[in-house]
Amino acid sequence: MPAIAMWAAVRGNPGSDWAARTTTIVGIGMLAGILSEPATWGRRPVPPMQRVNVPLGLAIGAAMVSAGTHRLRQQAAALPV
């Protein structure tokens, strides 16, 4: 999923907002996917590598949502009133 957001960011036109929206939506999807996983809440045995991947995935998802919404707010502030 982060590859989709990276593709959107690279292909996005600086004047359009679809790259920021795509990054935000993919980040929300990552957060929802990780939080809905039973291993996140200890409901099944977790391999050591997954103990590292859960916080890392949450951090990446949060960073993507933050970056996307920040860019959308910048674009909204730049619009003429």
N, CA, C and O atoms as a Maestro MAE file, in Angstrom:
{
 s_m_m2io_version
 :::
 2.0.0
}

f_m_ct {
 s_m_title
 :::
 protein
 m_atom[324] {
  # First column is atom index #
  i_m_mmod_type
  r_m_x_coord
  r_m_y_coord
  r_m_z_coord
  i_m_residue_number
  s_m_chain_name
  s_m_pdb_residue_name
  s_m_pdb_atom_name
  i_m_atomic_number
  :::
  1 25 0.809 -1.202 0.000 1 A "MET " " N  " 7
  2 3 0.000 0.000 0.000 1 A "MET " " CA " 6
  3 2 0.851 1.265 0.000 1 A "MET " " C  " 6
  4 15 0.504 2.223 -0.691 1 A "MET " " O  " 8
  5 25 1.943 1.304 0.742 2 A "PRO " " N  " 7
  6 3 2.771 2.506 0.645 2 A "PRO " " CA " 6
  7 2 3.321 2.735 -0.759 2 A "PRO " " C  " 6
  8 15 3.589 3.873 -1.142 2 A "PRO " " O  " 8
  9 25 3.491 1.653 -1.533 3 A "ALA " " N  " 7
  10 3 3.961 1.819 -2.908 3 A "ALA " " CA " 6
  11 2 2.931 2.575 -3.747 3 A "ALA " " C  " 6
  12 15 3.305 3.356 -4.622 3 A "ALA " " O  " 8
  13 25 1.644 2.355 -3.494 4 A "ILE " " N  " 7
  14 3 0.597 3.098 -4.201 4 A "ILE " " CA " 6
  15 2 0.683 4.584 -3.868 4 A "ILE " " C  " 6
  16 15 0.572 5.431 -4.755 4 A "ILE " " O  " 8
  17 25 0.879 4.897 -2.600 5 A "ALA " " N  " 7
  18 3 0.992 6.294 -2.197 5 A "ALA " " CA " 6
  19 2 2.241 6.932 -2.787 5 A "ALA " " C  " 6
  20 15 2.211 8.094 -3.192 5 A "ALA " " O  " 8
  21 25 3.340 6.181 -2.839 6 A "MET " " N  " 7
  22 3 4.569 6.712 -3.436 6 A "MET " " CA " 6
  23 2 4.366 6.976 -4.918 6 A "MET " " C  " 6
  24 15 4.815 8.000 -5.434 6 A "MET " " O  " 8
  25 25 3.692 6.058 -5.612 7 A "TRP " " N  " 7
  26 3 3.402 6.255 -7.027 7 A "TRP " " CA " 6
  27 2 2.551 7.513 -7.220 7 A "TRP " " C  " 6
  28 15 2.803 8.303 -8.130 7 A "TRP " " O  " 8
  29 25 1.546 7.697 -6.364 8 A "ALA " " N  " 7
  30 3 0.684 8.875 -6.476 8 A "ALA " " CA " 6
  31 2 1.473 10.147 -6.228 8 A "ALA " " C  " 6
  32 15 1.260 11.150 -6.910 8 A "ALA " " O  " 8
  33 25 2.379 10.122 -5.266 9 A "ALA " " N  " 7
  34 3 3.169 11.310 -4.960 9 A "ALA " " CA " 6
  35 2 4.119 11.657 -6.104 9 A "ALA " " C  " 6
  36 15 4.325 12.831 -6.412 9 A "ALA " " O  " 8
  37 25 4.696 10.635 -6.730 10 A "VAL " " N  " 7
  38 3 5.623 10.889 -7.838 10 A "VAL " " CA " 6
  39 2 4.875 11.354 -9.077 10 A "VAL " " C  " 6
  40 15 5.354 12.237 -9.789 10 A "VAL " " O  " 8
  41 25 3.712 10.777 -9.349 11 A "ARG " " N  " 7
  42 3 2.957 11.109 -10.554 11 A "ARG " " CA " 6
  43 2 2.079 12.342 -10.405 11 A "ARG " " C  " 6
  44 15 1.588 12.879 -11.397 11 A "ARG " " O  " 8
  45 25 1.882 12.787 -9.187 12 A "GLY " " N  " 7
  46 3 0.952 13.886 -8.945 12 A "GLY " " CA " 6
  47 2 1.450 15.224 -9.459 12 A "GLY " " C  " 6
  48 15 2.634 15.547 -9.365 12 A "GLY " " O  " 8
  49 25 0.541 15.974 -9.991 13 A "ASN " " N  " 7
  50 3 0.824 17.337 -10.421 13 A "ASN " " CA " 6
  51 2 0.846 18.229 -9.171 13 A "ASN " " C  " 6
  52 15 -0.036 18.103 -8.321 13 A "ASN " " O  " 8
  53 25 1.828 19.120 -9.041 14 A "PRO " " N  " 7
  54 3 1.875 19.957 -7.838 14 A "PRO " " CA " 6
  55 2 0.601 20.773 -7.591 14 A "PRO " " C  " 6
  56 15 0.311 21.124 -6.447 14 A "PRO " " O  " 8
  57 25 -0.145 21.071 -8.623 15 A "GLY " " N  " 7
  58 3 -1.359 21.856 -8.464 15 A "GLY " " CA " 6
  59 2 -2.591 21.042 -8.108 15 A "GLY " " C  " 6
  60 15 -3.602 21.606 -7.689 15 A "GLY " " O  " 8
  61 25 -2.525 19.717 -8.267 16 A "SER " " N  " 7
  62 3 -3.699 18.889 -7.987 16 A "SER " " CA " 6
  63 2 -3.644 18.338 -6.566 16 A "SER " " C  " 6
  64 15 -2.594 18.317 -5.925 16 A "SER " " O  " 8
  65 25 -4.793 17.898 -6.101 17 A "ASP " " N  " 7
  66 3 -4.841 17.373 -4.732 17 A "ASP " " CA " 6
  67 2 -5.048 15.866 -4.679 17 A "ASP " " C  " 6
  68 15 -5.192 15.318 -3.586 17 A "ASP " " O  " 8
  69 25 -5.067 15.176 -5.815 18 A "TRP " " N  " 7
  70 3 -5.343 13.749 -5.791 18 A "TRP " " CA " 6
  71 2 -4.207 12.960 -5.159 18 A "TRP " " C  " 6
  72 15 -4.464 11.922 -4.549 18 A "TRP " " O  " 8
  73 25 -2.963 13.409 -5.282 19 A "ALA " " N  " 7
  74 3 -1.854 12.690 -4.644 19 A "ALA " " CA " 6
  75 2 -1.972 12.775 -3.124 19 A "ALA " " C  " 6
  76 15 -1.742 11.789 -2.424 19 A "ALA " " O  " 8
  77 25 -2.330 13.954 -2.616 20 A "ALA " " N  " 7
  78 3 -2.499 14.111 -1.166 20 A "ALA " " CA " 6
  79 2 -3.683 13.292 -0.667 20 A "ALA " " C  " 6
  80 15 -3.615 12.680 0.399 20 A "ALA " " O  " 8
  81 25 -4.756 13.280 -1.430 21 A "ARG " " N  " 7
  82 3 -5.922 12.472 -1.039 21 A "ARG " " CA " 6
  83 2 -5.588 10.982 -1.061 21 A "ARG " " C  " 6
  84 15 -5.976 10.244 -0.155 21 A "ARG " " O  " 8
  85 25 -4.868 10.537 -2.096 22 A "THR " " N  " 7
  86 3 -4.488 9.127 -2.196 22 A "THR " " CA " 6
  87 2 -3.597 8.728 -1.029 22 A "THR " " C  " 6
  88 15 -3.793 7.667 -0.437 22 A "THR " " O  " 8
  89 25 -2.628 9.559 -0.693 23 A "THR " " N  " 7
  90 3 -1.733 9.269 0.423 23 A "THR " " CA " 6
  91 2 -2.507 9.182 1.734 23 A "THR " " C  " 6
  92 15 -2.247 8.303 2.556 23 A "THR " " O  " 8
  93 25 -3.452 10.087 1.928 24 A "THR " " N  " 7
  94 3 -4.266 10.075 3.150 24 A "THR " " CA " 6
  95 2 -5.123 8.817 3.219 24 A "THR " " C  " 6
  96 15 -5.193 8.174 4.267 24 A "THR " " O  " 8
  97 25 -5.770 8.462 2.127 25 A "ILE " " N  " 7
  98 3 -6.652 7.295 2.108 25 A "ILE " " CA " 6
  99 2 -5.857 6.006 2.312 25 A "ILE " " C  " 6
  100 15 -6.294 5.118 3.045 25 A "ILE " " O  " 8
  101 25 -4.702 5.901 1.673 26 A "VAL " " N  " 7
  102 3 -3.876 4.705 1.848 26 A "VAL " " CA " 6
  103 2 -3.374 4.618 3.294 26 A "VAL " " C  " 6
  104 15 -3.327 3.529 3.864 26 A "VAL " " O  " 8
  105 25 -3.003 5.747 3.885 27 A "GLY " " N  " 7
  106 3 -2.579 5.753 5.283 27 A "GLY " " CA " 6
  107 2 -3.687 5.324 6.225 27 A "GLY " " C  " 6
  108 15 -3.446 4.571 7.169 27 A "GLY " " O  " 8
  109 25 -4.903 5.799 5.978 28 A "ILE " " N  " 7
  110 3 -6.048 5.383 6.798 28 A "ILE " " CA " 6
  111 2 -6.297 3.886 6.630 28 A "ILE " " C  " 6
  112 15 -6.600 3.188 7.598 28 A "ILE " " O  " 8
  113 25 -6.169 3.398 5.398 29 A "GLY " " N  " 7
  114 3 -6.332 1.965 5.157 29 A "GLY " " CA " 6
  115 2 -5.273 1.137 5.877 29 A "GLY " " C  " 6
  116 15 -5.576 0.065 6.400 29 A "GLY " " O  " 8
  117 25 -4.048 1.620 5.910 30 A "MET " " N  " 7
  118 3 -2.992 0.913 6.639 30 A "MET " " CA " 6
  119 2 -3.311 0.861 8.131 30 A "MET " " C  " 6
  120 15 -3.198 -0.192 8.758 30 A "MET " " O  " 8
  121 25 -3.707 1.992 8.691 31 A "LEU " " N  " 7
  122 3 -4.030 2.035 10.118 31 A "LEU " " CA " 6
  123 2 -5.198 1.098 10.440 31 A "LEU " " C  " 6
  124 15 -5.152 0.356 11.421 31 A "LEU " " O  " 8
  125 25 -6.231 1.137 9.618 32 A "ALA " " N  " 7
  126 3 -7.390 0.276 9.856 32 A "ALA " " CA " 6
  127 2 -7.010 -1.198 9.728 32 A "ALA " " C  " 6
  128 15 -7.465 -2.025 10.518 32 A "ALA " " O  " 8
  129 25 -6.190 -1.528 8.752 33 A "GLY " " N  " 7
  130 3 -5.778 -2.911 8.558 33 A "GLY " " CA " 6
  131 2 -4.942 -3.437 9.711 33 A "GLY " " C  " 6
  132 15 -5.137 -4.566 10.161 33 A "GLY " " O  " 8
  133 25 -4.023 -2.630 10.185 34 A "ILE " " N  " 7
  134 3 -3.169 -3.069 11.289 34 A "ILE " " CA " 6
  135 2 -3.972 -3.161 12.579 34 A "ILE " " C  " 6
  136 15 -3.801 -4.107 13.347 34 A "ILE " " O  " 8
  137 25 -4.842 -2.192 12.824 35 A "LEU " " N  " 7
  138 3 -5.616 -2.206 14.061 35 A "LEU " " CA " 6
  139 2 -6.674 -3.306 14.087 35 A "LEU " " C  " 6
  140 15 -7.090 -3.734 15.164 35 A "LEU " " O  " 8
  141 25 -7.111 -3.763 12.924 36 A "SER " " N  " 7
  142 3 -8.115 -4.831 12.889 36 A "SER " " CA " 6
  143 2 -7.489 -6.226 12.913 36 A "SER " " C  " 6
  144 15 -8.203 -7.224 13.011 36 A "SER " " O  " 8
  145 25 -6.185 -6.300 12.828 37 A "GLU " " N  " 7
  146 3 -5.490 -7.590 12.833 37 A "GLU " " CA " 6
  147 2 -5.477 -8.175 14.249 37 A "GLU " " C  " 6
  148 15 -5.042 -7.506 15.186 37 A "GLU " " O  " 8
  149 25 -5.952 -9.423 14.415 38 A "PRO " " N  " 7
  150 3 -5.989 -10.033 15.756 38 A "PRO " " CA " 6
  151 2 -4.616 -10.131 16.422 38 A "PRO " " C  " 6
  152 15 -4.521 -10.058 17.647 38 A "PRO " " O  " 8
  153 25 -3.562 -10.294 15.640 39 A "ALA " " N  " 7
  154 3 -2.223 -10.400 16.237 39 A "ALA " " CA " 6
  155 2 -1.799 -9.090 16.894 39 A "ALA " " C  " 6
  156 15 -0.982 -9.094 17.815 39 A "ALA " " O  " 8
  157 25 -2.350 -7.972 16.428 40 A "THR " " N  " 7
  158 3 -2.023 -6.678 17.031 40 A "THR " " CA " 6
  159 2 -2.453 -6.642 18.488 40 A "THR " " C  " 6
  160 15 -1.773 -6.047 19.324 40 A "THR " " O  " 8
  161 25 -3.554 -7.263 18.790 41 A "TRP " " N  " 7
  162 3 -4.112 -7.225 20.143 41 A "TRP " " CA " 6
  163 2 -3.739 -8.448 20.961 41 A "TRP " " C  " 6
  164 15 -4.268 -8.631 22.057 41 A "TRP " " O  " 8
  165 25 -2.837 -9.296 20.460 42 A "GLY " " N  " 7
  166 3 -2.368 -10.447 21.209 42 A "GLY " " CA " 6
  167 2 -3.347 -11.609 21.241 42 A "GLY " " C  " 6
  168 15 -3.290 -12.436 22.151 42 A "GLY " " O  " 8
  169 25 -4.235 -11.686 20.274 43 A "ARG " " N  " 7
  170 3 -5.220 -12.770 20.256 43 A "ARG " " CA " 6
  171 2 -4.675 -14.038 19.614 43 A "ARG " " C  " 6
  172 15 -5.317 -15.087 19.671 43 A "ARG " " O  " 8
  173 25 -3.514 -13.953 19.013 44 A "ARG " " N  " 7
  174 3 -2.845 -15.150 18.515 44 A "ARG " " CA " 6
  175 2 -1.345 -14.971 18.696 44 A "ARG " " C  " 6
  176 15 -0.873 -13.850 18.883 44 A "ARG " " O  " 8
  177 25 -0.597 -16.062 18.642 45 A "PRO " " N  " 7
  178 3 0.856 -15.959 18.846 45 A "PRO " " CA " 6
  179 2 1.498 -15.060 17.790 45 A "PRO " " C  " 6
  180 15 1.144 -15.101 16.612 45 A "PRO " " O  " 8
  181 25 2.428 -14.267 18.237 46 A "VAL " " N  " 7
  182 3 3.064 -13.296 17.348 46 A "VAL " " CA " 6
  183 2 4.545 -13.643 17.195 46 A "VAL " " C  " 6
  184 15 5.269 -13.741 18.186 46 A "VAL " " O  " 8
  185 25 4.993 -13.830 15.947 47 A "PRO " " N  " 7
  186 3 6.429 -14.037 15.735 47 A "PRO " " CA " 6
  187 2 7.205 -12.764 16.090 47 A "PRO " " C  " 6
  188 15 6.638 -11.672 16.057 47 A "PRO " " O  " 8
  189 25 8.474 -12.887 16.424 48 A "PRO " " N  " 7
  190 3 9.255 -11.713 16.822 48 A "PRO " " CA " 6
  191 2 9.279 -10.607 15.765 48 A "PRO " " C  " 6
  192 15 9.255 -9.425 16.111 48 A "PRO " " O  " 8
  193 25 9.325 -10.974 14.493 49 A "MET " " N  " 7
  194 3 9.385 -9.952 13.444 49 A "MET " " CA " 6
  195 2 8.096 -9.132 13.389 49 A "MET " " C  " 6
  196 15 8.126 -7.943 13.073 49 A "MET " " O  " 8
  197 25 6.968 -9.766 13.697 50 A "GLN " " N  " 7
  198 3 5.712 -9.019 13.665 50 A "GLN " " CA " 6
  199 2 5.620 -8.029 14.822 50 A "GLN " " C  " 6
  200 15 4.959 -6.997 14.702 50 A "GLN " " O  " 8
  201 25 6.273 -8.330 15.935 51 A "ARG " " N  " 7
  202 3 6.297 -7.376 17.050 51 A "ARG " " CA " 6
  203 2 6.963 -6.076 16.640 51 A "ARG " " C  " 6
  204 15 6.647 -5.017 17.183 51 A "ARG " " O  " 8
  205 25 7.875 -6.145 15.691 52 A "VAL " " N  " 7
  206 3 8.535 -4.944 15.174 52 A "VAL " " CA " 6
  207 2 7.666 -4.287 14.099 52 A "VAL " " C  " 6
  208 15 7.584 -3.061 14.025 52 A "VAL " " O  " 8
  209 25 7.025 -5.099 13.276 53 A "ASN " " N  " 7
  210 3 6.258 -4.578 12.148 53 A "ASN " " CA " 6
  211 2 5.003 -3.814 12.556 53 A "ASN " " C  " 6
  212 15 4.615 -2.869 11.869 53 A "ASN " " O  " 8
  213 25 4.363 -4.199 13.649 54 A "VAL " " N  " 7
  214 3 3.121 -3.528 14.050 54 A "VAL " " CA " 6
  215 2 3.371 -2.057 14.383 54 A "VAL " " C  " 6
  216 15 2.713 -1.198 13.797 54 A "VAL " " O  " 8
  217 25 4.293 -1.724 15.298 55 A "PRO " " N  " 7
  218 3 4.519 -0.297 15.568 55 A "PRO " " CA " 6
  219 2 5.073 0.454 14.366 55 A "PRO " " C  " 6
  220 15 4.757 1.626 14.161 55 A "PRO " " O  " 8
  221 25 5.902 -0.224 13.567 56 A "LEU " " N  " 7
  222 3 6.447 0.413 12.372 56 A "LEU " " CA " 6
  223 2 5.341 0.737 11.376 56 A "LEU " " C  " 6
  224 15 5.310 1.831 10.814 56 A "LEU " " O  " 8
  225 25 4.439 -0.205 11.157 57 A "GLY " " N  " 7
  226 3 3.308 0.027 10.246 57 A "GLY " " CA " 6
  227 2 2.385 1.123 10.748 57 A "GLY " " C  " 6
  228 15 1.892 1.931 9.961 57 A "GLY " " O  " 8
  229 25 2.147 1.157 12.055 58 A "LEU " " N  " 7
  230 3 1.317 2.225 12.624 58 A "LEU " " CA " 6
  231 2 1.981 3.590 12.429 58 A "LEU " " C  " 6
  232 15 1.314 4.573 12.107 58 A "LEU " " O  " 8
  233 25 3.288 3.637 12.626 59 A "ALA " " N  " 7
  234 3 4.010 4.906 12.443 59 A "ALA " " CA " 6
  235 2 3.979 5.355 10.985 59 A "ALA " " C  " 6
  236 15 3.791 6.539 10.704 59 A "ALA " " O  " 8
  237 25 4.160 4.425 10.063 60 A "ILE " " N  " 7
  238 3 4.131 4.775 8.639 60 A "ILE " " CA " 6
  239 2 2.735 5.234 8.236 60 A "ILE " " C  " 6
  240 15 2.591 6.230 7.528 60 A "ILE " " O  " 8
  241 25 1.708 4.517 8.680 61 A "GLY " " N  " 7
  242 3 0.338 4.916 8.364 61 A "GLY " " CA " 6
  243 2 0.010 6.295 8.921 61 A "GLY " " C  " 6
  244 15 -0.603 7.115 8.237 61 A "GLY " " O  " 8
  245 25 0.417 6.552 10.162 62 A "ALA " " N  " 7
  246 3 0.169 7.864 10.766 62 A "ALA " " CA " 6
  247 2 0.926 8.963 10.030 62 A "ALA " " C  " 6
  248 15 0.402 10.063 9.847 62 A "ALA " " O  " 8
  249 25 2.148 8.673 9.611 63 A "ALA " " N  " 7
  250 3 2.927 9.669 8.859 63 A "ALA " " CA " 6
  251 2 2.278 9.966 7.508 63 A "ALA " " C  " 6
  252 15 2.268 11.114 7.062 63 A "ALA " " O  " 8
  253 25 1.738 8.933 6.857 64 A "MET " " N  " 7
  254 3 1.078 9.146 5.571 64 A "MET " " CA " 6
  255 2 -0.181 9.985 5.728 64 A "MET " " C  " 6
  256 15 -0.431 10.889 4.931 64 A "MET " " O  " 8
  257 25 -0.973 9.691 6.751 65 A "VAL " " N  " 7
  258 3 -2.182 10.483 6.999 65 A "VAL " " CA " 6
  259 2 -1.796 11.925 7.327 65 A "VAL " " C  " 6
  260 15 -2.417 12.865 6.830 65 A "VAL " " O  " 8
  261 25 -0.790 12.094 8.148 66 A "SER " " N  " 7
  262 3 -0.348 13.438 8.530 66 A "SER " " CA " 6
  263 2 0.154 14.228 7.320 66 A "SER " " C  " 6
  264 15 -0.200 15.394 7.146 66 A "SER " " O  " 8
  265 25 0.978 13.592 6.486 67 A "ALA " " N  " 7
  266 3 1.514 14.284 5.309 67 A "ALA " " CA " 6
  267 2 0.406 14.649 4.326 67 A "ALA " " C  " 6
  268 15 0.392 15.752 3.781 67 A "ALA " " O  " 8
  269 25 -0.516 13.723 4.105 68 A "GLY " " N  " 7
  270 3 -1.612 13.993 3.166 68 A "GLY " " CA " 6
  271 2 -2.522 15.103 3.642 68 A "GLY " " C  " 6
  272 15 -2.876 15.993 2.868 68 A "GLY " " O  " 8
  273 25 -2.907 15.060 4.911 69 A "THR " " N  " 7
  274 3 -3.798 16.108 5.420 69 A "THR " " CA " 6
  275 2 -3.081 17.451 5.519 69 A "THR " " C  " 6
  276 15 -3.695 18.501 5.329 69 A "THR " " O  " 8
  277 25 -1.784 17.418 5.816 70 A "HIS " " N  " 7
  278 3 -1.024 18.675 5.856 70 A "HIS " " CA " 6
  279 2 -1.018 19.338 4.480 70 A "HIS " " C  " 6
  280 15 -1.226 20.545 4.359 70 A "HIS " " O  " 8
  281 25 -0.776 18.535 3.451 71 A "ARG " " N  " 7
  282 3 -0.757 19.081 2.085 71 A "ARG " " CA " 6
  283 2 -2.142 19.586 1.668 71 A "ARG " " C  " 6
  284 15 -2.246 20.621 1.008 71 A "ARG " " O  " 8
  285 25 -3.189 18.878 2.039 72 A "LEU " " N  " 7
  286 3 -4.548 19.328 1.710 72 A "LEU " " CA " 6
  287 2 -4.855 20.642 2.410 72 A "LEU " " C  " 6
  288 15 -5.477 21.526 1.822 72 A "LEU " " O  " 8
  289 25 -4.420 20.780 3.673 73 A "ARG " " N  " 7
  290 3 -4.629 22.050 4.379 73 A "ARG " " CA " 6
  291 2 -3.848 23.189 3.744 73 A "ARG " " C  " 6
  292 15 -4.338 24.316 3.673 73 A "ARG " " O  " 8
  293 25 -2.624 22.901 3.277 74 A "GLN " " N  " 7
  294 3 -1.850 23.928 2.587 74 A "GLN " " CA " 6
  295 2 -2.548 24.390 1.320 74 A "GLN " " C  " 6
  296 15 -2.597 25.585 1.028 74 A "GLN " " O  " 8
  297 25 -3.081 23.446 0.577 75 A "GLN " " N  " 7
  298 3 -3.768 23.802 -0.661 75 A "GLN " " CA " 6
  299 2 -5.043 24.556 -0.377 75 A "GLN " " C  " 6
  300 15 -5.384 25.474 -1.123 75 A "GLN " " O  " 8
  301 25 -5.765 24.205 0.677 76 A "ALA " " N  " 7
  302 3 -7.005 24.913 1.023 76 A "ALA " " CA " 6
  303 2 -6.700 26.333 1.457 76 A "ALA " " C  " 6
  304 15 -7.465 27.249 1.154 76 A "ALA " " O  " 8
  305 25 -5.596 26.531 2.162 77 A "ALA " " N  " 7
  306 3 -5.235 27.874 2.618 77 A "ALA " " CA " 6
  307 2 -4.788 28.758 1.454 77 A "ALA " " C  " 6
  308 15 -4.907 29.981 1.519 77 A "ALA " " O  " 8
  309 25 -4.280 28.143 0.401 78 A "ALA " " N  " 7
  310 3 -3.796 28.922 -0.751 78 A "ALA " " CA " 6
  311 2 -4.906 29.313 -1.713 78 A "ALA " " C  " 6
  312 15 -4.685 30.128 -2.609 78 A "ALA " " O  " 8
  313 25 -6.101 28.745 -1.543 79 A "LEU " " N  " 7
  314 3 -7.210 29.082 -2.437 79 A "LEU " " CA " 6
  315 2 -7.662 30.524 -2.203 79 A "LEU " " C  " 6
  316 15 -7.721 30.979 -1.061 79 A "LEU " " O  " 8
  317 25 -7.978 31.237 -3.276 80 A "PRO " " N  " 7
  318 3 -8.474 32.606 -3.101 80 A "PRO " " CA " 6
  319 2 -9.868 32.602 -2.494 80 A "PRO " " C  " 6
  320 15 -10.682 31.723 -2.776 80 A "PRO " " O  " 8
  321 25 -10.123 33.579 -1.672 81 A "VAL " " N  " 7
  322 3 -11.418 33.662 -0.973 81 A "VAL " " CA " 6
  323 2 -12.417 34.401 -1.808 81 A "VAL " " C  " 6
  324 15 -13.563 34.573 -1.391 81 A "VAL " " O  " 8
  :::
 }
 m_bond[323] {
  # First column is bond index #
  i_m_from
  i_m_to
  i_m_order
  :::
  1 1 2 1
  2 2 3 1
  3 3 4 2
  4 3 5 1
  5 5 6 1
  6 6 7 1
  7 7 8 2
  8 7 9 1
  9 9 10 1
  10 10 11 1
  11 11 12 2
  12 11 13 1
  13 13 14 1
  14 14 15 1
  15 15 16 2
  16 15 17 1
  17 17 18 1
  18 18 19 1
  19 19 20 2
  20 19 21 1
  21 21 22 1
  22 22 23 1
  23 23 24 2
  24 23 25 1
  25 25 26 1
  26 26 27 1
  27 27 28 2
  28 27 29 1
  29 29 30 1
  30 30 31 1
  31 31 32 2
  32 31 33 1
  33 33 34 1
  34 34 35 1
  35 35 36 2
  36 35 37 1
  37 37 38 1
  38 38 39 1
  39 39 40 2
  40 39 41 1
  41 41 42 1
  42 42 43 1
  43 43 44 2
  44 43 45 1
  45 45 46 1
  46 46 47 1
  47 47 48 2
  48 47 49 1
  49 49 50 1
  50 50 51 1
  51 51 52 2
  52 51 53 1
  53 53 54 1
  54 54 55 1
  55 55 56 2
  56 55 57 1
  57 57 58 1
  58 58 59 1
  59 59 60 2
  60 59 61 1
  61 61 62 1
  62 62 63 1
  63 63 64 2
  64 63 65 1
  65 65 66 1
  66 66 67 1
  67 67 68 2
  68 67 69 1
  69 69 70 1
  70 70 71 1
  71 71 72 2
  72 71 73 1
  73 73 74 1
  74 74 75 1
  75 75 76 2
  76 75 77 1
  77 77 78 1
  78 78 79 1
  79 79 80 2
  80 79 81 1
  81 81 82 1
  82 82 83 1
  83 83 84 2
  84 83 85 1
  85 85 86 1
  86 86 87 1
  87 87 88 2
  88 87 89 1
  89 89 90 1
  90 90 91 1
  91 91 92 2
  92 91 93 1
  93 93 94 1
  94 94 95 1
  95 95 96 2
  96 95 97 1
  97 97 98 1
  98 98 99 1
  99 99 100 2
  100 99 101 1
  101 101 102 1
  102 102 103 1
  103 103 104 2
  104 103 105 1
  105 105 106 1
  106 106 107 1
  107 107 108 2
  108 107 109 1
  109 109 110 1
  110 110 111 1
  111 111 112 2
  112 111 113 1
  113 113 114 1
  114 114 115 1
  115 115 116 2
  116 115 117 1
  117 117 118 1
  118 118 119 1
  119 119 120 2
  120 119 121 1
  121 121 122 1
  122 122 123 1
  123 123 124 2
  124 123 125 1
  125 125 126 1
  126 126 127 1
  127 127 128 2
  128 127 129 1
  129 129 130 1
  130 130 131 1
  131 131 132 2
  132 131 133 1
  133 133 134 1
  134 134 135 1
  135 135 136 2
  136 135 137 1
  137 137 138 1
  138 138 139 1
  139 139 140 2
  140 139 141 1
  141 141 142 1
  142 142 143 1
  143 143 144 2
  144 143 145 1
  145 145 146 1
  146 146 147 1
  147 147 148 2
  148 147 149 1
  149 149 150 1
  150 150 151 1
  151 151 152 2
  152 151 153 1
  153 153 154 1
  154 154 155 1
  155 155 156 2
  156 155 157 1
  157 157 158 1
  158 158 159 1
  159 159 160 2
  160 159 161 1
  161 161 162 1
  162 162 163 1
  163 163 164 2
  164 163 165 1
  165 165 166 1
  166 166 167 1
  167 167 168 2
  168 167 169 1
  169 169 170 1
  170 170 171 1
  171 171 172 2
  172 171 173 1
  173 173 174 1
  174 174 175 1
  175 175 176 2
  176 175 177 1
  177 177 178 1
  178 178 179 1
  179 179 180 2
  180 179 181 1
  181 181 182 1
  182 182 183 1
  183 183 184 2
  184 183 185 1
  185 185 186 1
  186 186 187 1
  187 187 188 2
  188 187 189 1
  189 189 190 1
  190 190 191 1
  191 191 192 2
  192 191 193 1
  193 193 194 1
  194 194 195 1
  195 195 196 2
  196 195 197 1
  197 197 198 1
  198 198 199 1
  199 199 200 2
  200 199 201 1
  201 201 202 1
  202 202 203 1
  203 203 204 2
  204 203 205 1
  205 205 206 1
  206 206 207 1
  207 207 208 2
  208 207 209 1
  209 209 210 1
  210 210 211 1
  211 211 212 2
  212 211 213 1
  213 213 214 1
  214 214 215 1
  215 215 216 2
  216 215 217 1
  217 217 218 1
  218 218 219 1
  219 219 220 2
  220 219 221 1
  221 221 222 1
  222 222 223 1
  223 223 224 2
  224 223 225 1
  225 225 226 1
  226 226 227 1
  227 227 228 2
  228 227 229 1
  229 229 230 1
  230 230 231 1
  231 231 232 2
  232 231 233 1
  233 233 234 1
  234 234 235 1
  235 235 236 2
  236 235 237 1
  237 237 238 1
  238 238 239 1
  239 239 240 2
  240 239 241 1
  241 241 242 1
  242 242 243 1
  243 243 244 2
  244 243 245 1
  245 245 246 1
  246 246 247 1
  247 247 248 2
  248 247 249 1
  249 249 250 1
  250 250 251 1
  251 251 252 2
  252 251 253 1
  253 253 254 1
  254 254 255 1
  255 255 256 2
  256 255 257 1
  257 257 258 1
  258 258 259 1
  259 259 260 2
  260 259 261 1
  261 261 262 1
  262 262 263 1
  263 263 264 2
  264 263 265 1
  265 265 266 1
  266 266 267 1
  267 267 268 2
  268 267 269 1
  269 269 270 1
  270 270 271 1
  271 271 272 2
  272 271 273 1
  273 273 274 1
  274 274 275 1
  275 275 276 2
  276 275 277 1
  277 277 278 1
  278 278 279 1
  279 279 280 2
  280 279 281 1
  281 281 282 1
  282 282 283 1
  283 283 284 2
  284 283 285 1
  285 285 286 1
  286 286 287 1
  287 287 288 2
  288 287 289 1
  289 289 290 1
  290 290 291 1
  291 291 292 2
  292 291 293 1
  293 293 294 1
  294 294 295 1
  295 295 296 2
  296 295 297 1
  297 297 298 1
  298 298 299 1
  299 299 300 2
  300 299 301 1
  301 301 302 1
  302 302 303 1
  303 303 304 2
  304 303 305 1
  305 305 306 1
  306 306 307 1
  307 307 308 2
  308 307 309 1
  309 309 310 1
  310 310 311 1
  311 311 312 2
  312 311 313 1
  313 313 314 1
  314 314 315 1
  315 315 316 2
  316 315 317 1
  317 317 318 1
  318 318 319 1
  319 319 320 2
  320 319 321 1
  321 321 322 1
  322 322 323 1
  323 323 324 2
  :::
 }
}
